[in-house]
Amino acid sequence: MRLFFNTLEKYATGKIIAAGLILVLIFNLILFPFLFNFFNIQHLSIKNILDLKYSYTINEAYELFNKLGENGRNIYRLAEIFIDIPYLLIYSIVYSLMIIALLKSNKLTNLYFLTFAPILIGFFDILENLGIVVMLTKYPIKLNHVCNLTAIFTSLKWNFAVATFLIILLSGLYLIFTKTVERLKKSKKIN
């Protein structure tokens, strides 16, 4: 685990993190909306896809697949493979780098295990994508067990996403607090 932290630590620079965040924004603000608008997929908007739900039932998943039609299912399957997998690799690494940079700035490197939260988002996102791709490939055959497992992976992904957000938020607030305290101490010494 420490080796993972040490390996990523050298890449946890402001420039690399900023470049990664720009890529994350490009995916979220351009690629994903473009995909849905360009292909004009009936009944498929960003709010309907399984990836963005906290969980779903077998009926909800297969109702969506049915509404998509064959073209929509094919596009959804390809997007899971060629857009979402590169995206999850980018955000997992970028958020890990952010946590590393914050832990280092806060002198809390003993909490390096927290850098795994974004990696776990990506891990469960890959499992979710594989489940969705398998279900879309085998459609109209209902794979109930695969769907149930995929829904669990989706929920786990979102749980680790919340954990990652909280880690970054709290680490950032802690950094602001400690820097403010340091400045106050320095200003009192000067007076």
Summary of the structure (lengths in Angstrom):
residues: 191
radius of gyration: 20.2
end to end distance: 45.7
largest distance: 76.1
contacts: 561
relative contact order: 0.13
helix: 86%
strand: 0%
